[in-house]
Amino acid sequence: MMFETNKKQPLHRARWLAGLAIGALALPAAAHAETLQGALAKAYENNPTLTAARSGQRANDENVPIQKSFGLPEINTRADYEENLIIPGNNTSSPMRSFVATGQVSVPIYQGGAVRNAVKAAKFRVEAGQADLRATEASVFSQTVGAYMDVIRDQAIVQLNQKNVSVLRTNLQATSDRFEIGDLTRTDVAQSEARLALAEGDLRNAEANLIASRESYIRLVGDAPVDLQAPPTLPNLPASAEEAVGIALNSNPDIESANQTVNASKADIGSAKASRAPKVSATLGGGYNNFLGSLKSGISGFNVLQETSNAAAGVQVTLPIFTGGRRSAQVRQAQSRSSQAIENYVEVERGVIAQTRGAYAAWQANERIISATQQAVSANALSLEGVRAENSVGTRSILDILNAEQEYLNTQVQLVSAQRNSYVAAFSVLAAMGKAEARDLGIEGGSLYDPEVNYRRVKGEIWDWADDPAPQQQATDTRAIPAATATVPVGPPSLPPQ
């Protein structure tokens, strides 16, 4: 098992969203139409989970200069002014006031490797945090793709249910007309009325699901879903689960983060062991004292010096002899935490393998479901047409027509759901492989956020007044976005790609 940092990256990063851009250009232009690429770009810019993770990583970067500071000289000054309000009656030489200024420079010379190991651990944790940021990006993108496809799916289901309600209303009217002329019974009318009532209930439920999906989209993207375009086919998908797992083991950010955490925990052991080593530092100090003319000699006509100063330099050596077992306990604690980090690495690796295989299996299963359901839709369409024709000659009942229409609707809904599930599962495969991050997706609209830029800016900063500007909100709020509705375009259902 390798725990050292692997800096190599594949020569070709999977730019599948560049394919999204090409696919979007091939789609008909529509006013205010939104593509999947556009939705991902908005989420990348405005999602609060992602902007908060970037801020957290910037805070993580600061641990490196903080640890470095313990190996740098420290300069301190102090000034005191004192006014004696009451002088003892028998003390004629006490000053009324005094001003004292002192300064000291302390330079660490040797600390047993504590600073070196602490800086090393902080650097590893920066790299782990950068990997965690990649994982957050992939997670937000996966949720965004899911929300995007949920809206398309639920919109299609609403349209299918609307069409079904319209057909059932026409059936009910035709049944009522035939009942009036004595061609059908009251039972046929009641069956049509009951099926229409159920269909209207299903439509209301589908509309509620569509509203929930649109609100979830708003939460993730920060904008309302308007005329979502069908996404293009995802390229660069693996040919087998084994291929996907192989790529994931090299590129998944969760594995990279766990790897760097192991490296950091090993450096922590060195820091703990350094607490038992001697520490050497050099000091230089000085002081200035001024009694501001208030010091009396107590002898008439004899003046005393009102100002004094001093300076001293030295070397300080500290050698821990006995601390009641605290030092060895700290070493054992660091060793146990390192062992924990190693086991966590194994757990993460197992999870990534299972996640990758599961996502691949779900993708393949839904691809087969799509194929089978497409056949079922075609068969049910023919069946419905035949039942209607047979009803016209009296060999089929109204209930047969209603059942055939319901089966046709059910298979259409199943097809829409399977198409959504397949697309989301395929994207989950890319995410598990570490190929669904901003650097892979070809996000347009500006330069990508690079956490390394901030790290390089702060890692060597030694000025004590180098503050950043006051924090400002980065993510957009959604309070001004109107509440989502269940309104859908008029026309045939806009199904996901097959």
N, C-alpha and C positions, 0 to 999 in steps of 0.2 A: 504494500500500500504506500502510495506516494503522498506526502504531506507538504512537500516544498512547492513554492509558487510556480505555476506554469505560465510563463509570459507569452508562449506561442499562441497565436490566433490563426484560424484557418485562412488561407489565402483568399478564398472567395466567401464573403459574408452573404448570407441568403437575403437578397433584397426583394422579398416577395411583394412588398407594397409598391415597389417600382412597377411591378406587374399590375397592381391595383390602379396606378396612374394611367397605364396604357389601356387597361380595361375601361376605366372611367371615360377616357377620350372616345372609346368606341360606342359609348351609350348615347342615346339621343339627348340633346341639350334640353334642359327644362328650367324654368324660372325658379330660382332658390332651391334647386335640387341639391341634395346632399349625397356625397359618396362615402364609402367606408373610409377611404383615405382621409377625407375631410374631417370625419367624426373622430378618427384617431388623432389627427393633428390638434383638434380642439381639446381633446382629453389630455394630450401631452402638455399642452400649454396651460390648461386651467384646472385640471383635476386636483382638488385639495389634498388627497392622499399622496399624490406624487410631489406636489410642491412642498408639503410638510416633510416628506422623506428627504428631499434635497436639503432642506434646512437642517434636518437632523444629521445628515452627512457632513454638512459644513461645521456643525458643532463637534462632530467626531474628529474632523481634521485638526481641531485646536489642541487635541491631546498630544500631538507631536511637539509643537513649540512649548507646551506646558512642561513636558518631561525633559526637554532639552534645557529649559531654564534652570533646572536643579544642578546642572553642571557648569553654569556660567557664573561670573562674579556677581555679587550682590552689594549694592551701595545703599546705605541708609544714613539719614541725617536726622537730628533732633534739636529742637530749640525750646528752651524753658525760660519764662520770665516769672519772677516771684517778688511779691510785695509783702514785707513783714508788717502786719498791722499792729502787733503788740510786741515790744522788745522787753525782755525781763529787766527789772530795775537794776539788778546788780551786774548786767552784761552791757558794758559800755562800748564793746568792740563789734557787736553784731551789726551787719549791714541792714539798711532799710529796704534795699531792693537789690536784685541781681538778675543778670541775663547769662544763660549758659547755652552754648551751642556745641554739639558733638557730631562727629561723622565717623563712619566705619566702612571699610571695604573688606569683604570676605571673598576669598578665591578658593573654590574647591580644587584640590590637587589630585586626590585619589579617594574613590568611594567604593572600591571593591567591585566595580562593574555594574553597580545599581543603576546609574543613569543610562549607560549604554544599553543594558537589557530592557529598561523601561521604554526608551525611545524605540528600540527594535519592536517591542510588543505593540506600541502605539501605531507604528507604521503598518504592521500586519493587520491591526484592527481597522485602519483606514481602508486597506484593500478589501477586507471583509465587508466593510460598510459600503464600498463602491459596488461590490457584488450584490449586496442586499438591495441597493438602489436599482440595479438591473432587474432583480427579481420583482421589485415593486412595479417597475415599468411594464414588465410582462404580465403581471397580474392585472393591472389597470387596463391594459390593452385587451386581455382576454375577457374581462368583464364588459368592456366597451363593445367588442365583437358580439358577445352574447346578447347585450341589450339591443344592439343594432338589428341582429337577426330576430330577436323576440318581437320587435316592433313590426318587421316585415311579415313574420309568421302570423302574429295576432291580427294584423290588418287584413291579411288574406283570409283568415278564419272568419273575421267579421263579414267580409264581402261574401264568403261562401254561405254564411248563415243568413245574410240579407237576401241573397238569391233564393235560398231555400224557403224563407218566409214568403217571398213573393210568389214562388211556385205553389206553395201550399195555399195561399190565399186564392190564387187562380183555380186550384183544384176544388177548394171549398165552394167557390162561386159556381163552378161547373156542376159540382155535386148537388148544390142547392137547386140549381135550375132543373137538373134531371129529376130531383125529388118532386119538384112542383108539377112536373108532367107525369109523375108516377113511374118513371123509369128506375128509380132507386128508392131505398127505404130510409126511414129516419135514422136507422143504425149507421148507414153509410155517411150521412151528414154528421152524426155525432163523432164518428171516427175521424173525419176530416177536421172537425172543430178541435178535438182533443190534440191531434197531431200538430195543428197550427199553434195552439197554446203552448205546447212543449217547445216548438221551434222558436217561438218568440222569447220564451224563457232562456233557451240556449243562446239566442242572440244577445240578450241583456248580459248574460255571463261572459260571452265573448267580448262585448264592448267594455266590461269592467276589466277584463284581462288586458285589453289593448291600452286602456288608460294607465294601468299599473306599469306596463312595459314602457310606455312613453315617459312616465314620471321617473322610472329607473334610468332611462336614457338621459333625461335632463340632469339627474343627479351626477351621472358619470361624466357627461360631455360638457355640461354647463350651457346647453342650448337646446331648443326644442327640435324634435325630429320633423323635418319638413321634406316631403317627397323623397324618401330614401330610395336610392337607386339599388338595383340588384347587384350584389358584389360579384367580382370576377372569380374564376376558379383559382384556388391557392396553388402556386407552383412550389417546386422544391420539396414536395412531401416525400418521405422515405418509402422505399419499396418493401420494407419488412420491419417488423418490430425490433429485430436484432440490430438493423441499421440505425433505427431511431435511438435505441438505448446506447449504442456506441457513440453516437454524436452527443447525446445528453451527458454521458459520463465525462466528456471533454469540455462541454460548453455550458452546462446548466449553472446558473449563477448561485443557486443554493449550495451546490457542491463546492464551488469556488469559495463561498463565504465560510462554509464549515472547515475547509482546508486552511484558510488563513487564520481562523480562530484557533485551530490546533497549533499552528506556528506561533501565534501570540502567547498561548498558554505555556509553551516550552520556554519562551523568553521570560515569562513571569517566574519560572522556577529559578532562573539565573538571578533575577532581581531579589527573590527571597533569600537565596544563598549569600548574596552580597551583604545582607544585614549583619552577618557574622564577621565580616572582614574589617580591618582597621580603616579609619577615615582620616584623611590628612587635609588640612586647609590652612591657607596663609591669611593673616589678618593685618590690616593697617588701619589705625584709628587715631583720632586727634580730637582735642576739645579747646574751647575758648570760653573764658569766664570774665564777666565784667560786672562790677558792683555799682556801676553808674554813679561813682562819687559818694556813695552812702556808707562805705566802710571807714570806720574811725579807729585810730590807733589807741585811743584812751589816754594818750599823753599829749599834753598841750604843745602845739608847735611842731609835732612830729607827724608827717604824713605817711600813709602806707600805699602800696601799689594797688591800684584799682582793677588792673587787668592781668589775667594769667592765661597761659596756653600750654598745651601739652600734646605730645605725639608719641605713638608706640607702634611697633611692628613685631609680629611674632608668627610662630607656626604652632598649630594645634593638632594634636594627634589623639584620636579617640579609639580605644580598643574595647569592644564589648567582652566582658569576662563571664558574667553570669546574669541571665535575665529570666530565670525561673522556667526555662524550657520554651519561652516564647519564640525564639528564633527557629528552632527545629520544628515547632508546630507550624510556623508560617511556611517553611519549606515543604513539609508534608501536605499542608493544605494546597499549596500551588501544584504539587505533584498529583494530588487527587483531582484537582480541577482540570489538569492536563489530561488525565485518564478519562475524565468525563467528556472532555472535548473530543477525544479520539472516538469514544463510543457514539457520541452525537454525530460525528462524521459518518460512521457506519450507518446510523439510523437515517440520516439524510440521504445517503447514497441508495439505501434500500427503498426509501420513499420515492426518490426520483425514478428508479427503475420501475417500480410498481405504477407510478403515475404515467410514465411513458407508455408502458405496455397496455395499461388500461385505456388510455386515450386512443391509442392505435386500434385496439380491439373495438372500442365504441365507434370509431370512424368507419372501420370496415363493416361492422354490423349494420350501421345505418345506411351505408352504401347498398348493402344487400336488401335492406328493408325498402329503400327507395325503388330499387328495381322490381321487387315483388309488388309493392303498392301501386306502382305505375301500371302493372298488368291488371291489378284488381280494379283500379279506377276505370281502365278501358273496358274490362269485363262488366263492371256494374253499369257503365254507361250504355252498353249494348243490352244488358238485362233490363234496364229501365225502359229503354225504347221498345223492347219486345213486350214487356208487361203492359205498357200503354196500348200497344197495337192489339194485344189479346183482349184487353179490357173493352176495346171498342167493338169487338165482336162477341162479347159476353162470356168469354172463357176465363177471365180474371176479375177479381173483385177490387173495389176501391182500396181495401186494406193491403192488397198485394202491391198496388201502385205506391201507397204510402211507405210500405216497408222497403221497396226497391229504391225509392227516393232517399230514405234515411241511410241505407247502406251506401248509396252513391256519395252522399254527403260525408259519411264517416270515413270512407277511404280517401276522399279528397283532403279532409283534415289530417288524417294520418300521414298522407304524402307531404303536406306542408310541414308538419312537425318533424318528420324524418329528414327532410331537406335542411331544416334549421339545425337539427341535432348533428347531422353529418358535418356541416360547415363548422360549427362550434367545436366539435370533437377534433376535426382536422387542425384547427388553429391551436387547440390544446396540445396536440402532438408537437407543433412547432414551438410552443411555449416551453414544453418539457425539454425539448432539444436545445433550448437556449437560443432559438432563432426567431423570437417574437419580441425583440426589444427595439428601442428607438434607432439604434445604430444599424439594425438589420432591415428596418421597415421602409427606409427611404422617405421619412416624414418630410413634407414640404412646408413652406411658410416661414422659414428662418433657420438659423443655426441651431444645432442640437445642444442640449445642456451637457457640458463636460465637467464632471466633478473633479477631474484632475487639475483643472485651471485654478480652482479655489485652493486646492491642497498646495500647489506650487506657490501660490501667493502668500500663504500663511506659514508654511513649514519652517522658514528661516527668520520669521519676524521676531525682533528682540526689542522693539520700541514699545514702551509701556502706555503710550497714548495713541496707538494705531487702531482706534475703534472703527467699526463699520457704521454706516448710516443707520438711523433708527429703523426698526423692523416695520415693514409695510405688507399689507395683504397682497398676495400674489394671485390666488385663485379667484375667479369671478363668482359672485353669489347669484342665486337663481330667483330671488324674491320678485324681480320684475317680470319674470317669464310667466305668461298666463297659464292657468291650470290646464292640464292636458284634457282633451275630449276624445270621444270615440268616432269622430268624423273620419270617413274614408273616401278616397276618390271614387267617383262614379265610373263603372266599367268592370271589366273582368278582373278577377283577383290577380294581384301582382305577386306571383309565386317566387320563392327563392330559386336560384339556378339549379338545374338538374345535372 
